[in-house]
Amino acid sequence: MKKLERKTLIVLITVLAVVLAACGSDDAGGGTSAADCEAGGTDGDLNFYNWSEYIDPELITAFEDEFGVDVTESFYESNEAMLSQIQSGVSYDLIVPSDYMVGIMIDEGLLVELNKDAIPNYGNLSEDFQSLPYDLDGAYSVAYQYGTTGLGVNLEAVGDLFTPSWALLFDPELTTQFPGGVSVLNDPREAMGAALKYLGYSLNDTEIEHLQEAADLIAAAKPGIATFDSDQYDEALTSGEVAVAHGYSGNMIVSIGDSDNPDQYTYILPEEGATLWIDNMAIPTDAASVCTAHTFINFLLDAENGATLTNWNYYGSPNGAAIEQGLIEQEVVDFYADTDTAPGLEVIEDTGDYEINFTDELARAKS
């Protein structure tokens, strides 16, 4: 794939102050205890529930060939959609929740406590990623990739003198003039968070009046919003379907790099601030193949495999060994180098019982 310049990180996540109680279970729904798993062991095929376009298919094939198992991939558009499936009893062996959602799932007892003996490559993680506020001891989750949420902009449609602001998403006087309009992530915390940032609030603001104001902003912006989409937004941008797309850094940069004219597009972080996130691998308590899930985690923590993952999806890597060994493309490392100094970045936090309001208000805004 063509590549553009990118950025790595020395984690800013220490600004988080979310400390959640750990109350998961060691035993999985399939009857296998994590304590019984050994390095390289398998106990069945892997049912993998992930974000779309987030792993090199060749890594899946390599794992299947090496360990003699099949991997079935399913995809979700938001953390909330994934949580709903897990809460309803749908069984998956491995999931990729974001930072705040890990904390929620630990608190609800939905995640298996990991057996680190079955993950000998755990030491390849950068120390910055081995203790995170939502899982202080790394007992329930392992960092997968990290990145930012911003805007992909078609310079031909928008011009190159624009202000880097969420106004490119929420000001209908602008967006209704853009060919094709704009695309907004179909994700309660990301969409509502962007609107909150545009209004000058924290994306973790818990004043209901502020959230309702953000929902009203989105509702008023609908004349310029072509779609709410968390899957094909990057392709919609580079195919000319929309002029501005709200989305995740890696997907944006890969699609821009793969386009016929990469110089026509850019990825920006709005001046009002944006989301910095870490996605993580975790095993639900209803998992049927707990040992296979541990082995897949260990497989992705291998330095070469971790580099392959990052070089394919262009997100930041928490795999310190891959970085130290020079296995990750330098342009990927460079792209994320200044992330920790970007103004106004915030990590989404678990707001407890208030969480449902983000989902409800986005639904109201879209209706």
N, C-alpha and C positions, 0 to 999 in steps of 0.2 A: 504494500500500500504506500501511496505517497504520504509523506509526513510534513507537518509544519513545526515551527518552534513551539516548545512546551515548557513547563515549570516543575521542580520537586519540593520537598518541604522539610523544615525542621519544626516539628509540630507545635502549633499554636493552641492545641486542644487543652492545654493546662489552664486556659481561661475558664473552662467549664467548672461549675461547682455542683454538679449533679452527683450525689452519692446515694445509691439505691441499695436496698436490702437484697441479699442473695438468698433466694429460697427455692431454687430449682430442685430437680430430682436426679439421682445418679442412674436411675433405671429408665429404660426406654420402653415405649409401648410394644415393641416387638419382642420383649422378653430378654434381650441381651443387656447386660450391665456394662457400662463404660469401663468399670474396673477390670472386667475380664478381657478387654481388648489388648492386643499386642501390636507392636510396630509392624506394619505391612500386612496385618490380618484383615480378612474380609468375612462378612456374614450375610452376603446376599448382594443383589444389584442395588444401584444407587438411584434414588428418586430425588433429583436436584431441582430446587425451586429458587430461581434467580431473576435478576433484572435482565431485560433483553439485551442482546449484542454486548455481552459483558465478559465473555470468555472465548478464547481461540478454540474453534471446534477441533483443531488438531491436538490440543491438550486433552480433550475428552477422549478422543480416539486412542491417544497414547496411554492414558490411564486404563481404558478398557482392555487394551492389548496386554499391558504389563500385568494386570491383576485378574484377568479373566472374568470380568463382570460387565454388565451393561449399565449405561448411564442414561436415564430418561430425564430430559430437561423440560421444565415448565416455567412460565414467565409471569411476572406481575408488574403492575404500573406504579404501585405506591406501597410504602410500608404498611399503611392501613389496610390495603387490600390483602396483603400477605397475612397480616395478623388475623384478619377475619377468617381466612381459610384455616389457619392453625387452630383458632378458637372453636371453629365448627367441627373439628375432629378429622379434617383431611390430613392424611399421613404423608409427610416428606422426611427424607433422611438428612438433608442439608439445606439450609436457607442462608440468605445474605442480607440480614437486616442492617439498617443504618444505626449510628450511634445511639440516639435517643430511644429507638425501638428496642435495642438490646436491653436497655434498662427497664423498659416496660415489661418485656418478656421474662426477664429475671424476676421482677417483682411479682409477676403472675404465675411463676413456677412453670413456665413453658419451655425452658431450655435444660438440656442435660449438662451436668458438670463434667468438664472435659478431663480425660485421663492423659496427662502430659507425657506419660511413659510411652504412650502409643503415638506420640507426635514428636519424635526426636529432632525434627527440623525446626521445632519451635524456637530454638536459639538463634535461628537465622533472622528472626524479627528484630528490627531496630529497637533499642531499649525504649525509645520514645513511644512505641506502640505496644509495649508489654504491660503497661499499667495505664489504663485510661479511666476517666472519671465515671463512666457508666458501667465499668467492669474492672474494678481497681486491681484485682489480682489476675486478671485474664482467665478467670475460672470457667467462664461460660462462652467465651467468644475469642476469635482470632482475626486480627485485622486482615482485610482482603485487598482493598484499594482505597484511595482517598481522592478528593477533588473539590471542585467548586461548582456552584450553580449560577449561571449568568445568562448572557444573551448572545446569540449568533445573529450577525447583521449582514444583510446583502447591501454592500456599499453602492452598487449600481441603482438599487431601488430607493435607498434612504439618503444617499449622498455621503460625503466624507467629512462634513462639517457639523455633524450632529453632536449633541451633548450626551455623554455616556450615562444615561439615566433610565430608571424604570419607566419614565414617561414614554419611552419607545414601545412599551407594552400596554400602558394604562391611560394614555392621553388620547382620546378618540379624535381630537383635532389633528393629531399627527397620524395615528394609525389608519384612519379611514382614507388617508391620502396615499398610503403605501400599497403598491400592487399586491393583491392577495391578502392583505392584512397581516396579522401576527398569530403566533401559536403560543399557548400558555400550557405549562405542565398540568396534567390532570392528577394533581397531587395536593392534598389539603394543606400540608405544612409548607410546601414549596410555593404554591400559588398564593396562599394567604400570607405567607412570610414575605414574599416579594412586594405585595400590596402594603403590608405593614411598614416595610423598609421605605417604600416610596413616600409614605405619609409621615416618616420621621420617627417611627416607633421601632422597638426591638422586634425581631421575628419571634421572640418568646414572650411577647407582651400578653398579659392575662387580664387586661381590662376589657370586659365584654363590649363596652361602647366603642373601643378602638377596633376590635375585631369586626363589629358590625359596620363601622366606617370603612374598613378594608373591603368587606363584602360588597358594600354599596359602590365602592370605587370600581371593583371588577364588573359589577352589573352594568354600571354606566359605560364601561369600556367595551361592552359586547359588540357594538356596531363595527369595531375594528378587529375583533378577535375572530379569526377564521375557525379555530378549533382548540379544544382542550385535549392535549395529546402527550403522553409520556413515552411513546414508542417510536414513531416515525418523524418526530419533529425535525431532526437533523437533515434527513432526506428531503423533507418538505422545504427546508431552507435552500438547499443547494440545487433542487430541481426547479426553483422559482415559484413554488406554490404559495409560499409566504415570504414576506420581506424581512421579518424579525422572528426569531424562535427562542423561546425560553427553554433552557436545557442544561445538560451536564457537560463539563469541560471536555472530557475525553471523546465522547460521541461527536461533539461539535467539531473538534479539531481534526478527527479522523475523516469526517464527512467533507469538511472544507479541503483537507489535503487531497482527498480522492476526487474532488470536483474537477471539471474541465478548466476552470479558471480560479485557482485558490486565492489570487490577489483580489478577487471580487468580494471576498467575505472576510469577516473578522469576528473574533470572540472577545467580549468585553465583560468586565465586572462593573456594574453600575456604581456611580459615585456615592449613592446613598448607602451602599453596603450590600452584601450578598451572603449566601450560605457557604460555609466550609463544612465538609462532611467526611466521615469515615464509614465505609461499609465493612461488614464483618461476617465471617463464617461461623455458623452456630448450628447445633443439632437439636431439633425439637424433641420433647419428651415422648412423643408418639412415634418416633422414628423406628422403622423396622430393621434397618441395617446400620446400627450404631458404629460397629467396628469398621465397616467400609467407609463410613463418613469420616472417621478419624484418619483413615489411611489416605483419603482424598485430600483432607486438610494438609496432611504431612507432604503429600505429593506436590501440592501447590506451593508449599513453603520451601521446597528444594530451590536452591539459588537459580539454577538454569530455568526451571519451570516458572518460577516467580518472575524472572526477566521476560520469558516468552509471553506471559500473561500481560505484563505492562507494555511491552513493545507492540502488542497487538491492539490493546484497547486504549492506550495512550492516557491512562490515569496514573496518578502518583502511586509509587510502590512503598509499602511498609517493610519490604524485604531488604534488610540492611546488608545481608551477605551478597545479594544480587548487585546492589549498588557498589559495595566495596570491591567486588571482583570485576567491575566494569562491564557487566553483562547487559545493563540497560542502556539503550541508545542515549547518547549525551543530550540530544535535543529534547528528549522526554524529561531528563533530569533538569535541564535548564528551564524548561517551560514552567516548572513548579517551584523554582528556586526562590522566587519572591512572594510566594503565596502568603507566608507568615507576616509580611509587612503590608499587604494590601489593606487599604482602609475599610473599616466597617464590616469586616467579615465576622460572622457569628456561627456558632454550632447550634443546631436545633436541640433543645432540651426537652425532656419529658415534663409536661406540665400537669401530670396526674389526672385527676377527674376532669380537668378543663379541656383535655385533648379532644373530646367529642365535639366541642364547639367549633374547632377548625373544620372538621368534616361537615358539620351541619351548615355552617355559614358559607362554605364554598358551594354546597348543593343549592343553597338559597340564591347565591349570586348567579349560578349557571341556569337556574330555572326561568 
